[in-house]
Amino acid sequence: QVQLVESGGGLVQAGGSLRLSCEASGRTFSSYAMGWFRQAPGKERELVAAISWTGGSTRYADSVKGQFTISRDNAKNTVYLQMNSLKPEDTAVYYCARGRGPLAYPFAPDSWGQGTQVTVSS
């Protein structure tokens, strides 16, 4: 069973940047797509970005296109989410997830991290 550990969340002013990291345990990281979700208070969890097993294909929610970038380093078993030009509406708990297969679309999670809080102040 894979373990996913997120880091990099915190408090940032509007317009600032953060980079989230998610390190996975195990030897099969490079065989699976990875994704980032977020959940704001009172809202459903939503897929923010996903990346295929090789990193060659990515997908983003319309709300973050051009603002967030997902990437991965299979040698380090780590997936990243670079978040720029942050807005108060980006405030949420961000979760890393492993996909059920190698493709970024469709992305169906089968394992979750514990989440990391991102708070953007105005």
WONORWO-V342634 format. One record per helix or strand. SS is the DSSP state (@ for helix, = for strand). FROM is the first residue (numbers start at 1). TO is the last residue. If there is no record, write none. Layout:
BEGIN
SS | FROM | TO
SS | FROM | TO
END
This chain:
BEGIN
= | 4 | 7
= | 10 | 13
= | 18 | 24
@ | 29 | 31
= | 34 | 39
= | 46 | 51
= | 58 | 60
@ | 62 | 64
= | 68 | 73
= | 78 | 83
@ | 88 | 90
= | 92 | 99
= | 109 | 112
= | 116 | 121
END
